[in-house]
Amino acid sequence: MLIGIRVLMALVLFIMGAVACGAGVYTILAHQYQATLRSLSAQAALLGNRVSTDTTIEPILDSITHLLEAVSQLIKTAVGIGVFLCLAGVAMCLPAFWMLSQLN
């Protein structure tokens, strides 16, 4: 009975770790914001060409620059969360392996 509970606990912990690690890898490799960042960069370049002729567009270009920086920071945050999830998943899988190796 006690060995069955230990095995169940180890399996649940290992599955949770594997899911966390998989979610972290997906978060790192998803590139969900890359298309948005490319589109905003293209629009900022188009507006940058017009700034030399029209001074009323300068505040809009500054706003787009700040938006590009915010999206870039969002991408860095998503990658950081992905790395954390991978490390947490590995940290859950290792004790599960140890629990299973200690069964006699």
N, CA and C of each residue as an Amber inpcrd file, in Angstrom:
protein
   312
   0.8190000  -1.1990000   0.0000000   0.0000000   0.0000000   0.0000000
   0.8690000   1.2710000   0.0000000   1.8660000   1.2830000   0.8990000
   2.7360000   2.4510000   1.0060000   3.5840000   2.6260000  -0.2500000
   4.0430000   1.5370000  -0.8270000   4.8380000   1.6120000  -2.0580000
   3.9730000   2.1320000  -3.2100000   2.7050000   1.7180000  -3.2540000
   1.7950000   2.1990000  -4.2910000   1.5720000   3.6980000  -4.2060000
   1.4620000   4.2240000  -2.9910000   1.2820000   5.6710000  -2.8010000
   2.5450000   6.4170000  -3.2290000   3.7180000   5.8750000  -2.8760000
   4.9730000   6.5140000  -3.2830000   5.1080000   6.5450000  -4.8030000
   4.7630000   5.4430000  -5.4410000   4.8450000   5.3870000  -6.9020000
   3.8730000   6.3880000  -7.5180000   2.6720000   6.4600000  -6.9850000
   1.6690000   7.4080000  -7.5040000   2.1460000   8.8480000  -7.3280000
   2.6920000   9.1530000  -6.1500000   3.2050000  10.5090000  -5.9040000
   4.3480000  10.8450000  -6.8670000   5.2440000   9.8990000  -7.0700000
   6.3760000  10.1360000  -7.9700000   5.8940000  10.3230000  -9.4030000
   4.9390000   9.5270000  -9.8270000   4.4230000   9.6580000 -11.1920000
   3.7080000  10.9920000 -11.3950000   2.9150000  11.3870000 -10.4130000
   2.2080000  12.6720000 -10.5300000   3.2180000  13.8160000 -10.5680000
   4.2240000  13.7510000  -9.7140000   5.2480000  14.7970000  -9.6990000
   6.0160000  14.8270000 -11.0190000   6.3470000  13.6600000 -11.5520000
   7.0650000  13.6050000 -12.8200000   6.2090000  14.1590000 -13.9640000
   4.9310000  13.7990000 -13.9890000   4.0450000  14.3090000 -15.0480000
   3.9060000  15.8210000 -14.9520000   3.7450000  16.3430000 -13.7290000
   3.6550000  17.7980000 -13.5640000   4.9360000  18.4840000 -14.0320000
   6.0860000  17.8830000 -13.7350000   7.3640000  18.4440000 -14.1750000
   7.5090000  18.4140000 -15.6810000   7.0870000  17.3000000 -16.2880000
   7.1740000  17.1940000 -17.7460000   6.2570000  18.2110000 -18.4210000
   5.0680000  18.4190000 -17.8680000   4.1360000  19.4090000 -18.4370000
   4.7050000  20.8190000 -18.2850000   5.2770000  21.1230000 -17.1200000
   5.8720000  22.4510000 -16.9130000   7.0370000  22.6770000 -17.8630000
   7.8620000  21.6650000 -18.0340000   9.0050000  21.7910000 -18.9500000
   8.5220000  21.9670000 -20.3940000   7.5210000  21.2120000 -20.7870000
   6.9560000  21.3550000 -22.1280000   6.3340000  22.7240000 -22.3500000
   5.6380000  23.2320000 -21.3340000   5.0520000  24.5690000 -21.4490000
   6.1350000  25.6370000 -21.5640000   7.2310000  25.4520000 -20.8610000
   8.3390000  26.4000000 -20.9560000   8.9760000  26.4060000 -22.3270000
   9.1920000  25.2220000 -22.8810000   9.7670000  25.1340000 -24.2280000
   8.8170000  25.7580000 -25.2490000   7.5170000  25.4930000 -25.1050000
   6.5370000  26.0890000 -26.0200000   6.5500000  27.6130000 -25.9100000
   6.6360000  28.1230000 -24.6800000   6.6470000  29.5730000 -24.4870000
   7.8820000  30.2000000 -25.1210000   9.0090000  29.5110000 -25.0150000
  10.2420000  30.0550000 -25.6020000  10.1860000  30.0170000 -27.1230000
   9.6810000  28.9360000 -27.6830000   9.7350000  28.7470000 -29.1370000
   8.5110000  29.2530000 -29.8860000   7.4870000  29.7300000 -29.2020000
   6.2290000  30.0890000 -29.8540000   6.3550000  31.3070000 -30.7650000
   7.1610000  32.2870000 -30.3830000   7.3300000  33.5160000 -31.1730000
   5.9740000  34.1730000 -31.4680000   5.1350000  34.2670000 -30.4610000
   3.7980000  34.8190000 -30.6580000   3.8170000  36.3090000 -30.9920000
   4.8260000  37.0120000 -30.5160000   4.8430000  38.4680000 -30.6830000
   5.7610000  38.9260000 -31.8060000   6.4390000  37.9970000 -32.4580000
   7.4010000  38.3770000 -33.4860000   6.7290000  39.0640000 -34.6750000
   5.5700000  38.5570000 -35.1070000   4.8760000  39.1670000 -36.2460000
   4.4320000  40.5900000 -35.9160000   3.9590000  40.7990000 -34.7020000
   3.5490000  42.1360000 -34.2750000   4.7350000  43.0800000 -34.2640000
   5.8510000  42.6110000 -33.7540000   7.0430000  43.4530000 -33.6970000
   7.5320000  43.8130000 -35.0970000   7.5120000  42.8630000 -36.0240000
   7.9330000  43.1530000 -37.4010000   6.9970000  44.1640000 -38.0600000
   5.6960000  43.9990000 -37.8520000   4.7220000  44.9160000 -38.4390000
   4.9020000  46.3310000 -37.8920000   5.0850000  46.4490000 -36.5860000
   5.2850000  47.7720000 -35.9990000   6.5900000  48.4060000 -36.4770000
   7.6150000  47.6050000 -36.6390000   8.8870000  48.1330000 -37.1390000
   8.7450000  48.6570000 -38.5660000   8.0000000  47.9300000 -39.3800000
   7.7900000  48.3740000 -40.7690000   7.0110000  49.6840000 -40.8080000
   5.9790000  49.7850000 -39.9750000   5.1900000  51.0160000 -39.9420000
   6.0080000  52.1910000 -39.4210000   6.8650000  51.9330000 -38.4230000
   7.7060000  53.0050000 -37.8920000   8.6900000  53.4850000 -38.9500000
   9.2050000  52.5730000 -39.7490000  10.1290000  52.9790000 -40.8130000
   9.4180000  53.8380000 -41.8540000   8.1860000  53.4680000 -42.1930000
   7.4230000  54.2730000 -43.1520000   7.1480000  55.6650000 -42.6050000
   6.8040000  55.7280000 -41.3160000   6.5490000  57.0380000 -40.7230000
   7.8360000  57.8370000 -40.5780000   8.9550000  57.1540000 -40.3620000
  10.2380000  57.8480000 -40.2390000  10.6130000  58.5890000 -41.5020000
  10.2290000  58.0830000 -42.6390000  10.5100000  58.7670000 -43.8980000
   9.6880000  60.0390000 -44.0370000   8.5120000  60.0390000 -43.4390000
   7.6330000  61.2050000 -43.5690000   7.9560000  62.2930000 -42.5560000
   8.6670000  61.9690000 -41.4980000   8.9360000  62.9480000 -40.4460000
   9.7340000  64.1310000 -40.9720000  10.6240000  63.8770000 -41.9040000
  11.4460000  64.9720000 -42.4100000  10.6120000  66.0150000 -43.1350000
   9.4520000  65.6190000 -43.6650000   8.6160000  66.5780000 -44.3840000
   7.4750000  67.1160000 -43.5380000   7.0520000  66.3550000 -42.5200000
   5.8930000  66.7710000 -41.7310000   6.2310000  66.6720000 -40.2430000
   6.2250000  67.8160000 -39.5660000   6.5920000  67.8290000 -38.1420000
   5.4410000  67.3900000 -37.2390000   4.2440000  67.2720000 -37.7640000
   3.1200000  66.8570000 -36.9150000   3.1270000  65.3510000 -36.6520000
   3.9340000  64.6110000 -37.3750000   3.9860000  63.1450000 -37.2110000
   5.0080000  62.7520000 -36.1370000   5.8680000  63.6780000 -35.7120000
   6.9040000  63.3440000 -34.7400000   6.3510000  62.7270000 -33.4500000
   5.2780000  63.2630000 -32.8440000   4.7550000  62.6200000 -31.6280000
   4.2440000  61.1860000 -31.8850000   3.7010000  60.9720000 -33.0630000
   3.2200000  59.6320000 -33.4030000   4.4010000  58.6750000 -33.5130000
   5.4860000  59.1240000 -34.1300000   6.6790000  58.2900000 -34.2630000
   7.2900000  57.9840000 -32.8950000   7.2810000  58.9560000 -31.9930000
   7.7720000  58.7050000 -30.6390000   6.9100000  57.6580000 -29.9330000
   5.6060000  57.7620000 -30.1320000   4.7040000  56.7790000 -29.5210000
   4.9450000  55.3850000 -30.0780000   5.1710000  55.2810000 -31.3700000
   5.4490000  53.9760000 -31.9720000   6.7800000  53.4270000 -31.4600000
   7.7420000  54.3020000 -31.2560000   9.0310000  53.8550000 -30.7110000
   8.8470000  53.2760000 -29.3150000   8.0530000  53.9460000 -28.4950000
   7.7840000  53.4280000 -27.1490000   7.0060000  52.1180000 -27.2140000
   6.1060000  51.9920000 -28.1660000   5.3540000  50.7520000 -28.3330000
   6.2710000  49.6080000 -28.7570000   7.2140000  49.8850000 -29.6530000
   8.1820000  48.8670000 -30.0590000   9.0290000  48.4020000 -28.8760000
   9.4320000  49.3370000 -28.0360000  10.2060000  48.9690000 -26.8520000
   9.3760000  48.1170000 -25.9020000   8.0920000  48.4420000 -25.7580000
   7.2230000  47.6640000 -24.8710000   7.0190000  46.2430000 -25.3940000
   6.8290000  46.0990000 -26.6960000   6.6580000  44.7580000 -27.2680000
   7.9580000  43.9720000 -27.1450000   9.0950000  44.6190000 -27.3290000
  10.3830000  43.9480000 -27.1610000  10.5570000  43.4710000 -25.7250000
  10.1750000  44.2900000 -24.7700000  10.2470000  43.8960000 -23.3640000
   9.2870000  42.7430000 -23.0730000   8.1380000  42.7370000 -23.7250000
   7.1730000  41.6480000 -23.5670000   7.7560000  40.3300000 -24.0590000
   8.4850000  40.3660000 -25.1610000   9.1290000  39.1570000 -25.6830000
  10.1830000  38.6570000 -24.7050000  10.9760000  39.5620000 -24.1500000
  11.9970000  39.1580000 -23.1800000  11.3540000  38.5460000 -21.9410000
  10.2300000  39.1030000 -21.4980000   9.5270000  38.5650000 -20.3400000
   8.9820000  37.1750000 -20.6330000   8.4370000  36.9780000 -21.8140000
   7.9000000  35.6590000 -22.1780000   9.0030000  34.6120000 -22.2150000
  10.1710000  34.9670000 -22.7240000  11.2960000  34.0290000 -22.7510000
  11.7480000  33.7240000 -21.3200000  11.7620000  34.7200000 -20.4600000
  12.1310000  34.5000000 -19.0610000  11.1660000  33.5660000 -18.3550000
   9.8870000  33.7190000 -18.6310000   8.8890000  32.8300000 -18.0510000
   9.0800000  31.4140000 -18.5780000   9.3990000  31.2770000 -19.8520000
   9.6520000  29.9640000 -20.4310000  10.8400000  29.2750000 -19.7790000
  11.9070000  30.0180000 -19.5440000  13.0900000  29.4480000 -18.8900000
  12.7460000  29.0240000 -17.4650000  11.9930000  29.8560000 -16.7590000
  11.5810000  29.4990000 -15.4010000  10.7450000  28.2270000 -15.3900000
   9.8140000  28.1050000 -16.3340000   8.9940000  26.8960000 -16.3920000
   9.8340000  25.6570000 -16.6800000  10.8120000  25.7880000 -17.5660000
  11.7010000  24.6460000 -17.8490000  12.4850000  24.2390000 -16.6090000
  13.0310000  25.2040000 -15.9160000  13.7980000  24.8900000 -14.7110000
  12.9080000  24.3070000 -13.6170000  11.6970000  24.8440000 -13.4680000
  10.7700000  24.2930000 -12.4750000  10.3760000  22.8660000 -12.8400000
  10.1950000  22.5850000 -14.1170000   9.8620000  21.2370000 -14.5540000
  10.9720000  20.2480000 -14.2560000  12.2000000  20.6570000 -14.5150000
  13.3390000  19.7910000 -14.2040000  13.4510000  19.6070000 -12.6910000
  13.2060000  20.6710000 -11.9450000  13.2600000  20.5850000 -10.4850000
  12.1790000  19.6630000  -9.9340000  11.0790000  19.4820000 -10.6370000
  10.0530000  18.5320000 -10.1970000  10.3710000  17.1150000 -10.6550000
  10.9850000  16.9720000 -11.8080000  11.2960000  15.6330000 -12.3170000
  12.4080000  14.9510000 -11.5300000  13.3800000  15.7050000 -11.0660000
  14.4960000  15.1090000 -10.3300000  14.0590000  14.4550000  -9.0120000
  13.2540000  15.1100000  -8.1710000  12.7930000  14.4160000  -6.9540000
  11.9030000  13.2100000  -7.2690000  11.1440000  13.2900000  -8.3510000
  10.3150000  12.1410000  -8.7300000  11.2040000  10.9510000  -9.0850000
  12.2730000  11.2090000  -9.8170000  13.2110000  10.1340000 -10.1420000
  13.8620000   9.5870000  -8.8720000  14.2430000  10.4870000  -7.9590000
  14.8650000  10.0480000  -6.7080000  13.8840000   9.2010000  -5.8920000
  12.6100000   9.6190000  -5.8520000  11.6070000   8.8540000  -5.1050000
  11.4690000   7.4530000  -5.6730000  11.4740000   7.3420000  -6.9880000
  11.3410000   6.0230000  -7.5950000  12.6000000   5.1760000  -7.3940000
  13.7630000   5.7980000  -7.3560000  14.9920000   5.0300000  -7.1710000
  15.1430000   4.5260000  -5.7340000  14.4490000   5.1540000  -4.7770000
  14.5490000   4.7530000  -3.3830000  13.5980000   3.6190000  -3.0150000
  12.7580000   3.1760000  -3.9360000  11.8240000   2.0820000  -3.6410000
  12.5860000   0.7690000  -3.5620000  12.3060000   0.0220000  -2.5280000
  12.9410000  -1.3010000  -2.3720000  11.8960000  -2.3540000  -2.1210000
